[in-house]
């Protein structure tokens, strides 16, 4: 069967199984993927589909095929605790992504300002992994510089040097410290009702991530006019933020109920502002 041009899917949420829908799209079509899969059955996502490691592998292979060379996949995932044992599903998925050809360009921690009560005898779980995977070297890297520098606008105390491959030092002179530097790979966000988004309807979905998180990844790994895909579209956060940042977007969602929520939410975009 002939594959379809990605243009047939831009600006709409397709109701269907992600593997099936992705299999109809031409290879090397997408610049950026941002998504969070229904990992470890931690939520009831209101559909009868089965999500296991075999399901994951099918999605992973399709993503590798449809992403352009130089494209990036941001895979937001965590682990459950079963009978006192961490599942480590995220680790298994990360290793499989590498096995099929992705580079693990970075591992960013999504630190949550709000957390649920912990399991008995465990520390509060306050983070998820955000695996930044690239097909070859990323073609777009716009590092966010929003970490306040303590010594902003002061000159360095000594000459800055660079260590060369042979061990020698190359003097680079003194520099004035900028007000802000590149952030670390731990990103903290206010999350939960009233914080992840202003859209009340979005909270009819059981697991949304903050709009600001999506915004930061879109800015980091894409440019205006690029195509952003979310194969687990849910309440439509990636679609909404992509449109507001002048990116083209493609959404896939298996639940017709969530498609309805996302489409209603997208209808409010013109009156909303990003966080």
C-alpha positions as CSV (number, residue, x, y, z in Angstrom):
1,X,0.0,0.0,0.0
2,X,1.3,3.4,-1.0
3,X,2.3,5.7,1.9
4,X,0.6,9.0,2.4
5,X,2.3,12.4,2.5
6,X,2.5,13.9,6.0
7,X,0.5,16.9,4.7
8,X,-2.6,14.7,4.8
9,X,-2.3,14.6,8.6
10,X,-1.1,18.1,9.5
11,X,-3.4,20.2,11.7
12,X,-5.7,17.3,12.7
13,X,-6.0,14.6,15.4
14,X,-6.4,11.2,13.8
15,X,-8.5,8.8,15.9
16,X,-6.8,5.4,15.6
17,X,-4.1,3.1,16.7
18,X,-0.7,4.9,16.5
19,X,1.1,1.9,14.9
20,X,-1.6,1.6,12.2
21,X,-1.7,5.3,11.5
22,X,2.0,5.8,11.5
23,X,2.4,2.8,9.1
24,X,0.5,4.8,6.5
25,X,2.8,7.8,6.6
26,X,5.9,8.2,4.3
27,X,9.3,7.7,5.9
28,X,11.4,10.7,6.9
29,X,8.5,13.1,7.3
30,X,8.6,14.4,10.9
31,X,11.0,16.9,12.5
32,X,10.2,16.4,16.1
33,X,8.1,14.0,18.3
34,X,7.1,14.9,21.8
35,X,5.0,12.3,23.6
36,X,4.3,10.4,26.8
37,X,3.2,6.8,26.3
38,X,0.6,5.0,28.6
39,X,3.5,3.5,30.5
40,X,3.1,0.6,33.1
41,X,-0.7,0.9,33.2
42,X,-0.4,3.7,35.8
43,X,-3.5,5.3,34.5
44,X,-6.8,4.1,33.0
45,X,-6.8,5.7,29.6
46,X,-10.4,4.8,28.7
47,X,-9.7,2.3,25.9
48,X,-9.3,-1.4,25.5
49,X,-5.9,-1.4,23.8
50,X,-3.1,-3.4,25.3
51,X,0.2,-1.6,26.1
52,X,3.2,-3.8,26.7
53,X,6.8,-4.1,25.6
54,X,5.8,-5.6,22.2
55,X,3.4,-2.6,21.7
56,X,6.2,-0.3,22.5
57,X,8.6,-1.9,20.1
58,X,6.2,-1.5,17.2
59,X,5.7,2.2,18.0
60,X,9.5,2.7,18.4
61,X,10.2,1.2,15.0
62,X,7.6,3.3,13.3
63,X,8.9,6.5,14.9
64,X,12.4,5.7,13.7
65,X,11.0,5.3,10.2
66,X,8.9,8.5,10.0
67,X,11.4,10.8,11.8
68,X,13.7,12.7,9.4
69,X,17.4,12.3,9.6
70,X,18.5,14.9,12.2
71,X,15.0,14.7,13.8
72,X,14.4,14.3,17.5
73,X,12.1,12.2,19.7
74,X,11.3,13.4,23.2
75,X,10.0,10.4,25.1
76,X,8.6,11.3,28.5
77,X,8.3,8.2,30.7
78,X,8.4,6.8,34.3
79,X,8.3,3.5,36.1
80,X,5.8,1.8,38.4
81,X,6.5,-0.1,41.5
82,X,5.1,-3.7,41.6
83,X,5.4,-5.6,44.8
84,X,8.2,-3.4,46.0
85,X,10.1,-3.7,42.7
86,X,10.7,-0.8,40.3
87,X,9.7,-1.9,36.8
88,X,12.5,-0.1,35.0
89,X,10.4,-0.1,31.9
90,X,11.9,3.3,31.0
91,X,15.4,1.8,31.0
92,X,14.3,-1.1,28.7
93,X,12.7,1.3,26.3
94,X,15.8,3.6,26.2
95,X,18.0,0.6,25.4
96,X,15.7,-0.6,22.7
97,X,15.6,2.9,21.1
98,X,19.4,2.7,20.8
99,X,19.2,-0.8,19.5
100,X,17.1,0.2,16.5
101,X,19.3,3.2,15.6
102,X,18.4,6.2,17.7
103,X,21.1,8.1,19.5
104,X,20.4,8.9,23.2
105,X,21.3,12.6,22.7
106,X,20.4,13.5,26.3
107,X,18.5,12.4,29.4
108,X,16.6,15.2,31.0
109,X,14.9,14.9,34.3
110,X,11.3,16.3,34.6
111,X,11.1,17.3,38.2
112,X,7.6,17.8,39.4
113,X,6.8,20.6,41.9
114,X,3.7,18.7,43.0
115,X,3.9,15.0,43.9
116,X,1.5,12.3,45.0
117,X,1.9,10.6,48.4
118,X,4.7,8.0,48.3
119,X,4.6,4.3,48.6
120,X,5.0,3.0,52.1
121,X,8.7,3.2,53.2
122,X,9.7,5.0,50.0
123,X,10.7,8.6,49.3
124,X,8.3,10.8,47.3
125,X,8.6,10.1,43.6
126,X,9.1,13.6,42.1
127,X,10.4,13.0,38.6
128,X,10.1,11.3,35.2
129,X,12.6,10.8,32.5
130,X,12.6,12.8,29.3
131,X,14.7,10.8,26.8
132,X,16.0,13.0,24.0
133,X,16.6,10.7,21.1
134,X,18.0,11.7,17.7
135,X,18.2,10.1,14.3
136,X,21.8,10.9,13.6
137,X,23.0,14.2,14.9
138,X,20.2,16.7,15.8
139,X,19.8,19.2,13.0
140,X,18.3,21.8,15.4
141,X,19.7,22.7,18.8
142,X,18.5,25.9,20.5
143,X,19.7,25.6,24.0
144,X,17.7,27.5,26.6
145,X,19.7,30.0,28.5
146,X,17.6,30.9,31.5
147,X,19.7,29.8,34.5
148,X,20.6,32.9,36.5
149,X,24.4,33.4,36.9
150,X,25.5,34.3,40.4
151,X,28.4,36.5,39.0
152,X,26.4,38.1,36.2
153,X,28.1,41.1,34.6
154,X,31.4,40.5,36.4
155,X,34.6,39.6,34.7
156,X,36.0,36.1,35.4
157,X,38.7,36.1,38.1
158,X,41.4,34.7,35.8
159,X,42.0,33.9,32.2
160,X,39.6,31.3,30.8
161,X,41.4,28.3,29.3
162,X,40.3,25.4,27.1
163,X,41.8,21.9,27.5
164,X,42.8,20.5,24.2
165,X,42.9,16.9,23.1
166,X,46.6,16.6,23.7
167,X,46.2,17.9,27.3
168,X,47.5,21.4,26.6
169,X,45.7,24.5,27.7
170,X,44.7,27.3,25.2
171,X,44.1,30.7,26.8
172,X,40.8,32.3,25.9
173,X,41.3,35.5,27.8
174,X,39.0,37.0,30.5
175,X,35.2,37.0,29.9
176,X,32.3,38.9,31.3
177,X,29.7,36.6,32.9
178,X,26.3,36.8,31.2
179,X,23.2,37.3,33.2
180,X,21.9,33.9,32.3
181,X,23.5,30.6,31.3
182,X,22.4,27.3,29.7
183,X,20.1,25.5,32.1
184,X,21.0,22.1,33.6
185,X,19.4,18.8,32.5
186,X,17.0,18.9,35.4
187,X,13.9,20.8,34.4
188,X,11.4,21.7,37.2
189,X,7.7,22.5,36.4
190,X,4.6,23.3,38.4
191,X,2.2,20.5,37.6
192,X,-1.2,19.4,38.5
193,X,-4.6,21.0,38.2
194,X,-4.4,24.7,37.6
195,X,-0.7,24.6,36.9
196,X,-0.2,22.4,33.8
197,X,-2.6,24.5,31.8
198,X,-5.3,27.0,32.1
199,X,-7.7,24.9,30.0
200,X,-10.2,23.3,32.4
201,X,-11.3,20.8,29.9
202,X,-7.8,19.3,29.6
203,X,-8.1,17.9,33.1
204,X,-10.8,15.5,31.9
205,X,-7.7,13.5,30.8
206,X,-6.0,11.7,33.7
207,X,-2.4,12.4,32.8
208,X,-1.4,15.7,31.1
209,X,2.0,17.3,31.2
210,X,2.7,21.0,31.5
211,X,2.4,23.2,28.5
212,X,5.6,24.9,29.6
213,X,7.5,21.5,29.4
214,X,6.2,21.1,25.8
215,X,7.1,24.7,24.9
216,X,10.7,24.2,26.1
217,X,11.2,21.1,24.0
218,X,9.7,22.6,20.9
219,X,11.9,25.6,21.1
220,X,15.0,23.5,21.9
221,X,14.7,20.9,19.0
222,X,12.7,22.6,16.2
223,X,12.3,25.8,14.2
224,X,9.2,27.6,13.0
225,X,7.5,25.6,10.2
226,X,8.8,22.2,11.4
227,X,6.4,19.3,11.8
228,X,5.8,18.1,15.4
229,X,4.1,14.8,16.0
230,X,2.4,13.3,19.2
231,X,1.4,9.7,18.6
232,X,-0.4,9.6,22.0
233,X,-2.1,12.9,21.7
234,X,-4.4,12.7,24.8
235,X,-5.8,16.1,25.7
236,X,-3.9,17.8,22.8
237,X,-1.1,19.7,24.7
238,X,1.6,19.1,22.1
239,X,-0.8,20.1,19.3
240,X,-1.9,23.3,21.1
241,X,1.6,24.5,21.9
242,X,3.0,23.6,18.5
243,X,0.4,25.7,16.8
244,X,1.0,28.6,19.1
245,X,4.7,28.4,18.4
246,X,4.2,28.4,14.6
247,X,5.0,24.7,14.1
248,X,2.9,22.3,12.0
249,X,1.5,19.5,14.1
250,X,0.1,16.0,13.8
251,X,-1.8,14.2,16.5
252,X,-2.8,10.5,16.8
253,X,-5.1,9.3,19.6
254,X,-6.8,5.9,20.0
255,X,-9.6,7.2,22.3
256,X,-12.5,8.9,20.6
257,X,-13.4,10.6,23.9
258,X,-9.9,12.1,24.2
259,X,-10.0,13.2,20.6
260,X,-13.2,15.2,21.4
261,X,-11.5,16.8,24.4
262,X,-8.4,17.7,22.5
263,X,-10.4,19.2,19.6
264,X,-12.5,21.2,21.9
265,X,-9.4,22.5,23.7
266,X,-7.8,23.4,20.3
267,X,-10.8,25.5,19.5
268,X,-10.0,27.7,22.5
269,X,-6.4,28.4,21.4
270,X,-7.2,31.8,19.9
271,X,-8.2,33.1,23.3
272,X,-5.5,31.4,25.4
273,X,-1.9,32.4,26.2
274,X,1.0,30.1,26.9
275,X,2.4,30.0,30.4
